[in-house]
Amino acid sequence: MLRICLFSFILILSVSCDRPEAGRHDPSPPTAAERAEKAAETEMVVSSQIEPEMVLIEEGPFTMGSDSISDAEKPAHRVYLGEYYIGKFEVTNAQFKAFCDATGYSYPDAEWSP
């Protein structure tokens, strides 16, 4: 068993030494044409997503609805929510449209437009 391992190690080492590019680096940088060719061959994905600033909303009760504004908001009642994070700034229609276009998410209704 030891002979097989030793033989395999020597075989791999000798095969690696025969390759002229192994362990050597070309000291000259690639030309502009070589860089352009390499860039064309390489698909690069760059994320343009910028994470929005988030703020913590602490857990606790709040009054949901209203008894005085419209019938659709009645009745006012206490609701308890656990803590959660929400964007510090509102999302614009253009940002929401970009999200829908990028993810395939459907717009809320036919009347919505950015």
N, CA, C and O atoms as CSV, one atom per row, in Angstrom:
chain,resi,resn,atom,element,x,y,z
A,1,MET,N,N,0.828,-1.188,0.000
A,1,MET,CA,C,0.000,0.000,0.000
A,1,MET,C,C,0.874,1.255,0.000
A,1,MET,O,O,0.588,2.229,-0.696
A,2,LEU,N,N,1.936,1.209,0.789
A,2,LEU,CA,C,2.860,2.336,0.855
A,2,LEU,C,C,3.516,2.559,-0.504
A,2,LEU,O,O,3.725,3.698,-0.923
A,3,ARG,N,N,3.840,1.452,-1.193
A,3,ARG,CA,C,4.464,1.574,-2.509
A,3,ARG,C,C,3.519,2.257,-3.501
A,3,ARG,O,O,3.953,3.083,-4.304
A,4,ILE,N,N,2.247,1.919,-3.447
A,4,ILE,CA,C,1.263,2.509,-4.365
A,4,ILE,C,C,1.136,4.008,-4.104
A,4,ILE,O,O,1.107,4.802,-5.045
A,5,CYS,N,N,1.061,4.396,-2.838
A,5,CYS,CA,C,0.956,5.816,-2.484
A,5,CYS,C,C,2.196,6.575,-2.931
A,5,CYS,O,O,2.092,7.663,-3.498
A,6,LEU,N,N,3.375,6.002,-2.678
A,6,LEU,CA,C,4.625,6.648,-3.054
A,6,LEU,C,C,4.726,6.763,-4.575
A,6,LEU,O,O,5.128,7.803,-5.099
A,7,PHE,N,N,4.361,5.694,-5.278
A,7,PHE,CA,C,4.392,5.718,-6.737
A,7,PHE,C,C,3.434,6.783,-7.284
A,7,PHE,O,O,3.790,7.525,-8.200
A,8,SER,N,N,2.226,6.858,-6.728
A,8,SER,CA,C,1.236,7.855,-7.167
A,8,SER,C,C,1.749,9.266,-6.936
A,8,SER,O,O,1.587,10.132,-7.795
A,9,PHE,N,N,2.362,9.504,-5.795
A,9,PHE,CA,C,2.900,10.822,-5.467
A,9,PHE,C,C,3.994,11.218,-6.456
A,9,PHE,O,O,4.002,12.343,-6.956
A,10,ILE,N,N,4.910,10.302,-6.738
A,10,ILE,CA,C,6.009,10.585,-7.666
A,10,ILE,C,C,5.468,10.808,-9.076
A,10,ILE,O,O,5.954,11.680,-9.796
A,11,LEU,N,N,4.471,10.029,-9.469
A,11,LEU,CA,C,3.875,10.181,-10.791
A,11,LEU,C,C,3.217,11.559,-10.938
A,11,LEU,O,O,3.416,12.239,-11.945
A,12,ILE,N,N,2.451,11.961,-9.953
A,12,ILE,CA,C,1.789,13.272,-9.999
A,12,ILE,C,C,2.821,14.389,-10.008
A,12,ILE,O,O,2.681,15.363,-10.748
A,13,LEU,N,N,3.849,14.253,-9.193
A,13,LEU,CA,C,4.899,15.269,-9.126
A,13,LEU,C,C,5.631,15.386,-10.459
A,13,LEU,O,O,5.909,16.493,-10.919
A,14,SER,N,N,5.942,14.259,-11.078
A,14,SER,CA,C,6.685,14.305,-12.340
A,14,SER,C,C,5.821,14.847,-13.478
A,14,SER,O,O,6.332,15.553,-14.348
A,15,VAL,N,N,4.547,14.538,-13.492
A,15,VAL,CA,C,3.656,15.063,-14.524
A,15,VAL,C,C,3.513,16.573,-14.362
A,15,VAL,O,O,3.484,17.301,-15.355
A,16,SER,N,N,3.425,17.044,-13.136
A,16,SER,CA,C,3.296,18.482,-12.884
A,16,SER,C,C,4.542,19.238,-13.303
A,16,SER,O,O,4.445,20.376,-13.763
A,17,CYS,N,N,5.698,18.637,-13.153
A,17,CYS,CA,C,6.948,19.308,-13.506
A,17,CYS,C,C,7.125,19.439,-15.011
A,17,CYS,O,O,7.857,20.320,-15.462
A,18,ASP,N,N,6.478,18.592,-15.799
A,18,ASP,CA,C,6.609,18.648,-17.244
A,18,ASP,C,C,5.849,19.820,-17.859
A,18,ASP,O,O,6.131,20.207,-18.993
A,19,ARG,N,N,4.902,20.383,-17.138
A,19,ARG,CA,C,4.107,21.490,-17.674
A,19,ARG,C,C,4.900,22.782,-17.526
A,19,ARG,O,O,5.228,23.170,-16.405
A,20,PRO,N,N,5.213,23.453,-18.622
A,20,PRO,CA,C,6.035,24.660,-18.537
A,20,PRO,C,C,5.340,25.810,-17.820
A,20,PRO,O,O,6.014,26.656,-17.231
A,21,GLU,N,N,3.978,25.866,-17.854
A,21,GLU,CA,C,3.299,26.982,-17.223
A,21,GLU,C,C,3.067,26.771,-15.729
A,21,GLU,O,O,2.652,27.704,-15.041
A,22,ALA,N,N,3.315,25.608,-15.225
A,22,ALA,CA,C,3.041,25.326,-13.819
A,22,ALA,C,C,3.971,26.118,-12.916
A,22,ALA,O,O,5.192,26.010,-13.019
A,23,GLY,N,N,3.399,26.897,-12.050
A,23,GLY,CA,C,4.178,27.628,-11.057
A,23,GLY,C,C,4.908,28.841,-11.583
A,23,GLY,O,O,5.639,29.487,-10.833
A,24,ARG,N,N,4.733,29.166,-12.839
A,24,ARG,CA,C,5.424,30.325,-13.404
A,24,ARG,C,C,4.408,31.409,-13.716
A,24,ARG,O,O,3.276,31.121,-14.104
A,25,HIS,N,N,4.809,32.623,-13.550
A,25,HIS,CA,C,3.942,33.759,-13.841
A,25,HIS,C,C,4.641,34.654,-14.851
A,25,HIS,O,O,5.840,34.917,-14.747
A,26,ASP,N,N,3.879,35.115,-15.821
A,26,ASP,CA,C,4.423,36.026,-16.813
A,26,ASP,C,C,4.561,37.394,-16.156
A,26,ASP,O,O,3.564,37.954,-15.701
A,27,PRO,N,N,5.766,37.943,-16.095
A,27,PRO,CA,C,5.946,39.216,-15.409
A,27,PRO,C,C,5.333,40.400,-16.150
A,27,PRO,O,O,5.110,41.449,-15.544
A,28,SER,N,N,5.054,40.257,-17.451
A,28,SER,CA,C,4.493,41.387,-18.193
A,28,SER,C,C,2.970,41.388,-18.058
A,28,SER,O,O,2.342,40.333,-18.151
A,29,PRO,N,N,2.375,42.557,-17.841
A,29,PRO,CA,C,0.918,42.630,-17.717
A,29,PRO,C,C,0.263,42.404,-19.073
A,29,PRO,O,O,0.895,42.617,-20.107
A,30,PRO,N,N,-0.995,41.975,-19.079
A,30,PRO,CA,C,-1.668,41.755,-20.363
A,30,PRO,C,C,-1.892,43.075,-21.092
A,30,PRO,O,O,-2.043,44.131,-20.477
A,31,THR,N,N,-1.909,42.984,-22.408
A,31,THR,CA,C,-2.142,44.181,-23.220
A,31,THR,C,C,-3.622,44.553,-23.148
A,31,THR,O,O,-4.446,43.777,-22.664
A,32,ALA,N,N,-3.945,45.745,-23.635
A,32,ALA,CA,C,-5.339,46.200,-23.638
A,32,ALA,C,C,-6.205,45.262,-24.472
A,32,ALA,O,O,-7.344,44.972,-24.106
A,33,ALA,N,N,-5.666,44.790,-25.590
A,33,ALA,CA,C,-6.416,43.873,-26.449
A,33,ALA,C,C,-6.672,42.551,-25.734
A,33,ALA,O,O,-7.763,41.990,-25.836
A,34,GLU,N,N,-5.669,42.051,-25.008
A,34,GLU,CA,C,-5.841,40.798,-24.263
A,34,GLU,C,C,-6.870,40.969,-23.151
A,34,GLU,O,O,-7.687,40.081,-22.907
A,35,ARG,N,N,-6.823,42.123,-22.477
A,35,ARG,CA,C,-7.805,42.374,-21.412
A,35,ARG,C,C,-9.217,42.460,-21.988
A,35,ARG,O,O,-10.159,41.933,-21.398
A,36,ALA,N,N,-9.368,43.120,-23.137
A,36,ALA,CA,C,-10.682,43.248,-23.774
A,36,ALA,C,C,-11.208,41.886,-24.203
A,36,ALA,O,O,-12.394,41.591,-24.050
A,37,GLU,N,N,-10.314,41.054,-24.745
A,37,GLU,CA,C,-10.713,39.713,-25.168
A,37,GLU,C,C,-11.141,38.876,-23.964
A,37,GLU,O,O,-12.141,38.160,-24.021
A,38,LYS,N,N,-10.385,38.970,-22.887
A,38,LYS,CA,C,-10.712,38.221,-21.671
A,38,LYS,C,C,-12.038,38.701,-21.089
A,38,LYS,O,O,-12.843,37.893,-20.626
A,39,ALA,N,N,-12.268,40.006,-21.110
A,39,ALA,CA,C,-13.521,40.564,-20.588
A,39,ALA,C,C,-14.705,40.090,-21.411
A,39,ALA,O,O,-15.774,39.820,-20.865
A,40,ALA,N,N,-14.523,39.985,-22.726
A,40,ALA,CA,C,-15.603,39.524,-23.594
A,40,ALA,C,C,-15.925,38.059,-23.328
A,40,ALA,O,O,-17.076,37.641,-23.462
A,41,GLU,N,N,-14.919,37.278,-22.952
A,41,GLU,CA,C,-15.119,35.856,-22.675
A,41,GLU,C,C,-15.728,35.620,-21.300
A,41,GLU,O,O,-16.379,34.600,-21.074
A,42,THR,N,N,-15.524,36.540,-20.401
A,42,THR,CA,C,-15.947,36.362,-19.016
A,42,THR,C,C,-17.248,37.101,-18.770
A,42,THR,O,O,-17.337,38.314,-18.961
A,43,GLU,N,N,-18.251,36.356,-18.346
A,43,GLU,CA,C,-19.515,37.006,-18.000
A,43,GLU,C,C,-19.399,37.530,-16.579
A,43,GLU,O,O,-19.111,36.778,-15.647
A,44,MET,N,N,-19.623,38.807,-16.426
A,44,MET,CA,C,-19.527,39.405,-15.102
A,44,MET,C,C,-20.914,39.864,-14.675
A,44,MET,O,O,-21.624,40.520,-15.438
A,45,VAL,N,N,-21.290,39.519,-13.463
A,45,VAL,CA,C,-22.552,39.965,-12.905
A,45,VAL,C,C,-22.223,40.920,-11.775
A,45,VAL,O,O,-21.562,40.550,-10.805
A,46,VAL,N,N,-22.685,42.141,-11.908
A,46,VAL,CA,C,-22.432,43.149,-10.893
A,46,VAL,C,C,-23.768,43.545,-10.298
A,46,VAL,O,O,-24.682,43.948,-11.018
A,47,SER,N,N,-23.879,43.433,-9.013
A,47,SER,CA,C,-25.119,43.808,-8.350
A,47,SER,C,C,-25.227,45.316,-8.278
A,47,SER,O,O,-24.308,45.997,-7.822
A,48,SER,N,N,-26.354,45.829,-8.731
A,48,SER,CA,C,-26.578,47.264,-8.641
A,48,SER,C,C,-27.527,47.585,-7.498
A,48,SER,O,O,-27.931,48.731,-7.300
A,49,GLN,N,N,-27.869,46.550,-6.756
A,49,GLN,CA,C,-28.803,46.754,-5.656
A,49,GLN,C,C,-28.093,47.454,-4.505
A,49,GLN,O,O,-27.002,47.057,-4.094
A,50,ILE,N,N,-28.720,48.487,-4.002
A,50,ILE,CA,C,-28.211,49.179,-2.834
A,50,ILE,C,C,-29.192,48.914,-1.710
A,50,ILE,O,O,-30.383,49.203,-1.828
A,51,GLU,N,N,-28.694,48.372,-0.639
A,51,GLU,CA,C,-29.566,48.059,0.480
A,51,GLU,C,C,-30.057,49.345,1.124
A,51,GLU,O,O,-29.257,50.230,1.425
A,52,PRO,N,N,-31.371,49.461,1.338
A,52,PRO,CA,C,-31.891,50.674,1.965
A,52,PRO,C,C,-31.545,50.718,3.450
A,52,PRO,O,O,-31.344,49.686,4.089
A,53,GLU,N,N,-31.481,51.930,3.979
A,53,GLU,CA,C,-31.238,52.090,5.412
A,53,GLU,C,C,-32.490,51.638,6.153
A,53,GLU,O,O,-33.601,52.047,5.816
A,54,MET,N,N,-32.306,50.798,7.154
A,54,MET,CA,C,-33.433,50.247,7.900
A,54,MET,C,C,-33.424,50.782,9.329
A,54,MET,O,O,-32.375,51.109,9.883
A,55,VAL,N,N,-34.621,50.861,9.909
A,55,VAL,CA,C,-34.746,51.264,11.309
A,55,VAL,C,C,-35.562,50.206,12.041
A,55,VAL,O,O,-36.445,49.573,11.462
A,56,LEU,N,N,-35.253,50.028,13.319
A,56,LEU,CA,C,-35.949,49.042,14.143
A,56,LEU,C,C,-37.212,49.664,14.716
A,56,LEU,O,O,-37.170,50.738,15.317
A,57,ILE,N,N,-38.327,48.987,14.526
A,57,ILE,CA,C,-39.581,49.363,15.175
A,57,ILE,C,C,-39.733,48.396,16.342
A,57,ILE,O,O,-39.837,47.184,16.150
A,58,GLU,N,N,-39.743,48.939,17.539
A,58,GLU,CA,C,-39.798,48.082,18.725
A,58,GLU,C,C,-41.177,47.451,18.873
A,58,GLU,O,O,-42.182,47.991,18.412
A,59,GLU,N,N,-41.196,46.301,19.524
A,59,GLU,CA,C,-42.454,45.598,19.719
A,59,GLU,C,C,-43.367,46.385,20.650
A,59,GLU,O,O,-42.916,47.196,21.458
A,60,GLY,N,N,-44.654,46.123,20.512
A,60,GLY,CA,C,-45.608,46.780,21.396
A,60,GLY,C,C,-46.968,46.927,20.748
A,60,GLY,O,O,-47.152,46.612,19.573
A,61,PRO,N,N,-47.922,47.412,21.537
A,61,PRO,CA,C,-49.283,47.591,21.027
A,61,PRO,C,C,-49.450,48.937,20.325
A,61,PRO,O,O,-48.718,49.889,20.598
A,62,PHE,N,N,-50.411,48.999,19.427
A,62,PHE,CA,C,-50.797,50.275,18.813
A,62,PHE,C,C,-52.264,50.175,18.421
A,62,PHE,O,O,-52.826,49.081,18.361
A,63,THR,N,N,-52.871,51.306,18.161
A,63,THR,CA,C,-54.273,51.336,17.762
A,63,THR,C,C,-54.347,51.286,16.244
A,63,THR,O,O,-53.811,52.153,15.553
A,64,MET,N,N,-55.019,50.261,15.737
A,64,MET,CA,C,-55.194,50.098,14.297
A,64,MET,C,C,-56.612,50.519,13.944
A,64,MET,O,O,-57.566,50.117,14.612
A,65,GLY,N,N,-56.754,51.316,12.909
A,65,GLY,CA,C,-58.070,51.771,12.486
A,65,GLY,C,C,-58.469,53.053,13.178
A,65,GLY,O,O,-57.697,53.652,13.927
A,66,SER,N,N,-59.699,53.459,12.905
A,66,SER,CA,C,-60.218,54.702,13.482
A,66,SER,C,C,-61.733,54.617,13.551
A,66,SER,O,O,-62.377,54.059,12.663
A,67,ASP,N,N,-62.287,55.169,14.601
A,67,ASP,CA,C,-63.743,55.215,14.718
A,67,ASP,C,C,-64.316,56.483,14.103
A,67,ASP,O,O,-65.533,56.604,13.963
A,68,SER,N,N,-63.450,57.437,13.729
A,68,SER,CA,C,-63.970,58.736,13.314
A,68,SER,C,C,-63.671,59.127,11.869
A,68,SER,O,O,-64.232,60.112,11.390
A,69,ILE,N,N,-62.817,58.403,11.156
A,69,ILE,CA,C,-62.425,58.864,9.819
A,69,ILE,C,C,-63.342,58.298,8.734
A,69,ILE,O,O,-64.000,59.072,8.038
A,70,SER,N,N,-63.407,57.012,8.571
A,70,SER,CA,C,-64.297,56.424,7.559
A,70,SER,C,C,-64.739,55.049,8.027
A,70,SER,O,O,-64.113,54.436,8.892
A,71,ASP,N,N,-65.834,54.575,7.436
A,71,ASP,CA,C,-66.352,53.264,7.825
A,71,ASP,C,C,-65.364,52.145,7.518
A,71,ASP,O,O,-65.350,51.126,8.208
A,72,ALA,N,N,-64.536,52.327,6.487
A,72,ALA,CA,C,-63.565,51.297,6.106
A,72,ALA,C,C,-62.492,51.110,7.172
A,72,ALA,O,O,-61.827,50.074,7.198
A,73,GLU,N,N,-62.312,52.091,8.049
A,73,GLU,CA,C,-61.273,52.004,9.078
A,73,GLU,C,C,-61.823,51.605,10.437
A,73,GLU,O,O,-61.064,51.506,11.401
A,74,LYS,N,N,-63.131,51.372,10.535
A,74,LYS,CA,C,-63.737,51.018,11.820
A,74,LYS,C,C,-63.647,49.525,12.029
A,74,LYS,O,O,-63.574,48.799,11.038
A,75,PRO,N,N,-63.645,49.034,13.196
A,75,PRO,CA,C,-63.504,49.764,14.450
A,75,PRO,C,C,-62.029,49.938,14.807
A,75,PRO,O,O,-61.182,49.152,14.382
A,76,ALA,N,N,-61.741,50.941,15.566
A,76,ALA,CA,C,-60.386,51.089,16.105
A,76,ALA,C,C,-60.179,49.967,17.115
A,76,ALA,O,O,-61.050,49.694,17.940
A,77,HIS,N,N,-59.019,49.322,17.041
A,77,HIS,CA,C,-58.741,48.218,17.967
A,77,HIS,C,C,-57.244,48.128,18.231
A,77,HIS,O,O,-56.432,48.561,17.413
A,78,ARG,N,N,-56.890,47.567,19.372
A,78,ARG,CA,C,-55.490,47.433,19.769
A,78,ARG,C,C,-54.900,46.201,19.099
A,78,ARG,O,O,-55.513,45.134,19.067
A,79,VAL,N,N,-53.702,46.373,18.568
A,79,VAL,CA,C,-52.962,45.283,17.925
A,79,VAL,C,C,-51.566,45.271,18.521
A,79,VAL,O,O,-50.985,46.327,18.772
A,80,TYR,N,N,-51.025,44.079,18.750
A,80,TYR,CA,C,-49.665,43.948,19.283
A,80,TYR,C,C,-48.788,43.349,18.192
A,80,TYR,O,O,-49.121,42.316,17.612
A,81,LEU,N,N,-47.670,44.004,17.919
A,81,LEU,CA,C,-46.706,43.491,16.941
A,81,LEU,C,C,-45.360,43.284,17.610
A,81,LEU,O,O,-44.958,44.058,18.479
A,82,GLY,N,N,-44.668,42.228,17.196
A,82,GLY,CA,C,-43.286,42.026,17.616
A,82,GLY,C,C,-42.394,43.027,16.897
A,82,GLY,O,O,-42.833,43.693,15.960
A,83,GLU,N,N,-41.149,43.134,17.330
A,83,GLU,CA,C,-40.249,44.095,16.692
A,83,GLU,C,C,-39.986,43.697,15.244
A,83,GLU,O,O,-40.009,42.517,14.891
A,84,TYR,N,N,-39.736,44.702,14.422
A,84,TYR,CA,C,-39.430,44.470,13.011
A,84,TYR,C,C,-38.647,45.659,12.475
A,84,TYR,O,O,-38.596,46.723,13.093
A,85,TYR,N,N,-38.039,45.455,11.315
A,85,TYR,CA,C,-37.299,46.521,10.640
A,85,TYR,C,C,-38.113,47.019,9.452
A,85,TYR,O,O,-38.835,46.258,8.807
A,86,ILE,N,N,-37.980,48.304,9.182
A,86,ILE,CA,C,-38.658,48.911,8.038
A,86,ILE,C,C,-37.709,49.929,7.414
A,86,ILE,O,O,-36.854,50.493,8.096
A,87,GLY,N,N,-37.865,50.153,6.128
A,87,GLY,CA,C,-37.017,51.136,5.452
A,87,GLY,C,C,-37.203,52.522,6.043
A,87,GLY,O,O,-38.323,52.945,6.330
A,88,LYS,N,N,-36.095,53.220,6.220
A,88,LYS,CA,C,-36.158,54.567,6.797
A,88,LYS,C,C,-36.853,55.539,5.846
A,88,LYS,O,O,-37.495,56.490,6.291
A,89,PHE,N,N,-36.728,55.305,4.552
A,89,PHE,CA,C,-37.334,56.183,3.555
A,89,PHE,C,C,-38.318,55.382,2.717
A,89,PHE,O,O,-38.174,54.171,2.549
A,90,GLU,N,N,-39.311,56.073,2.198
A,90,GLU,CA,C,-40.321,55.404,1.384
A,90,GLU,C,C,-39.710,54.913,0.070
A,90,GLU,O,O,-38.676,55.405,-0.382
A,91,VAL,N,N,-40.380,53.935,-0.521
A,91,VAL,CA,C,-39.967,53.398,-1.817
A,91,VAL,C,C,-40.699,54.198,-2.887
A,91,VAL,O,O,-41.916,54.372,-2.810
A,92,THR,N,N,-39.974,54.679,-3.872
A,92,THR,CA,C,-40.609,55.443,-4.947
A,92,THR,C,C,-41.279,54.498,-5.939
A,92,THR,O,O,-40.989,53.301,-5.963
A,93,ASN,N,N,-42.171,55.041,-6.751
A,93,ASN,CA,C,-42.807,54.231,-7.797
A,93,ASN,C,C,-41.765,53.671,-8.753
A,93,ASN,O,O,-41.877,52.526,-9.191
A,94,ALA,N,N,-40.753,54.466,-9.079
A,94,ALA,CA,C,-39.697,53.999,-9.989
A,94,ALA,C,C,-38.913,52.842,-9.367
A,94,ALA,O,O,-38.566,51.888,-10.063
A,95,GLN,N,N,-38.631,52.917,-8.068
A,95,GLN,CA,C,-37.923,51.818,-7.401
A,95,GLN,C,C,-38.785,50.561,-7.381
A,95,GLN,O,O,-38.283,49.461,-7.609
A,96,PHE,N,N,-40.086,50.720,-7.108
A,96,PHE,CA,C,-40.975,49.565,-7.084
A,96,PHE,C,C,-41.093,48.947,-8.469
A,96,PHE,O,O,-41.098,47.723,-8.603
A,97,LYS,N,N,-41.188,49.788,-9.511
A,97,LYS,CA,C,-41.244,49.278,-10.885
A,97,LYS,C,C,-39.969,48.506,-11.223
A,97,LYS,O,O,-40.035,47.438,-11.831
A,98,ALA,N,N,-38.805,49.043,-10.832
A,98,ALA,CA,C,-37.534,48.353,-11.086
A,98,ALA,C,C,-37.514,47.001,-10.381
A,98,ALA,O,O,-37.035,46.015,-10.941
A,99,PHE,N,N,-38.032,46.951,-9.154
A,99,PHE,CA,C,-38.122,45.687,-8.413
A,99,PHE,C,C,-39.021,44.702,-9.158
A,99,PHE,O,O,-38.650,43.544,-9.347
A,100,CYS,N,N,-40.208,45.160,-9.584
A,100,CYS,CA,C,-41.140,44.286,-10.303
A,100,CYS,C,C,-40.524,43.765,-11.596
A,100,CYS,O,O,-40.640,42.580,-11.910
A,101,ASP,N,N,-39.870,44.650,-12.345
A,101,ASP,CA,C,-39.243,44.249,-13.607
A,101,ASP,C,C,-38.113,43.249,-13.381
A,101,ASP,O,O,-37.943,42.314,-14.164
A,102,ALA,N,N,-37.346,43.443,-12.319
A,102,ALA,CA,C,-36.189,42.571,-12.056
A,102,ALA,C,C,-36.598,41.209,-11.522
A,102,ALA,O,O,-35.915,40.218,-11.779
A,103,THR,N,N,-37.706,41.142,-10.780
A,103,THR,CA,C,-38.072,39.891,-10.115
A,103,THR,C,C,-39.267,39.183,-10.728
A,103,THR,O,O,-39.536,38.027,-10.401
A,104,GLY,N,N,-39.997,39.871,-11.624
A,104,GLY,CA,C,-41.200,39.266,-12.179
A,104,GLY,C,C,-42.405,39.418,-11.267
A,104,GLY,O,O,-43.470,38.865,-11.545
A,105,TYR,N,N,-42.246,40.157,-10.188
A,105,TYR,CA,C,-43.355,40.414,-9.268
A,105,TYR,C,C,-44.417,41.218,-10.005
A,105,TYR,O,O,-44.086,42.150,-10.739
A,106,SER,N,N,-45.721,40.863,-9.816
A,106,SER,CA,C,-46.763,41.596,-10.539
A,106,SER,C,C,-47.107,42.916,-9.863
A,106,SER,O,O,-47.051,43.060,-8.641
A,107,TYR,N,N,-47.461,43.855,-10.702
A,107,TYR,CA,C,-47.911,45.145,-10.191
A,107,TYR,C,C,-49.212,44.924,-9.419
A,107,TYR,O,O,-49.934,43.969,-9.704
A,108,PRO,N,N,-49.524,45.781,-8.453
A,108,PRO,CA,C,-50.685,45.550,-7.597
A,108,PRO,C,C,-52.020,45.478,-8.337
A,108,PRO,O,O,-52.838,44.618,-8.010
A,109,ASP,N,N,-52.270,46.334,-9.309
A,109,ASP,CA,C,-53.506,46.271,-10.085
A,109,ASP,C,C,-53.286,46.973,-11.422
A,109,ASP,O,O,-52.252,47.598,-11.657
A,110,ALA,N,N,-54.284,46.851,-12.285
A,110,ALA,CA,C,-54.138,47.407,-13.632
A,110,ALA,C,C,-54.083,48.930,-13.630
A,110,ALA,O,O,-53.587,49.525,-14.587
A,111,GLU,N,N,-54.576,49.566,-12.589
A,111,GLU,CA,C,-54.588,51.024,-12.546
A,111,GLU,C,C,-53.274,51.613,-12.055
A,111,GLU,O,O,-53.056,52.819,-12.176
A,112,TRP,N,N,-52.403,50.789,-11.507
A,112,TRP,CA,C,-51.136,51.302,-10.975
A,112,TRP,C,C,-50.211,51.625,-12.126
A,112,TRP,O,O,-50.102,50.848,-13.075
A,113,SER,N,N,-49.552,52.751,-12.055
A,113,SER,CA,C,-48.530,53.077,-13.044
A,113,SER,C,C,-47.431,53.874,-12.368
A,113,SER,O,O,-47.703,54.690,-11.487
A,114,PRO,N,N,-46.197,53.643,-12.774
A,114,PRO,CA,C,-45.076,54.345,-12.132
A,114,PRO,C,C,-45.020,55.806,-12.529
A,114,PRO,O,O,-44.138,56.535,-12.076
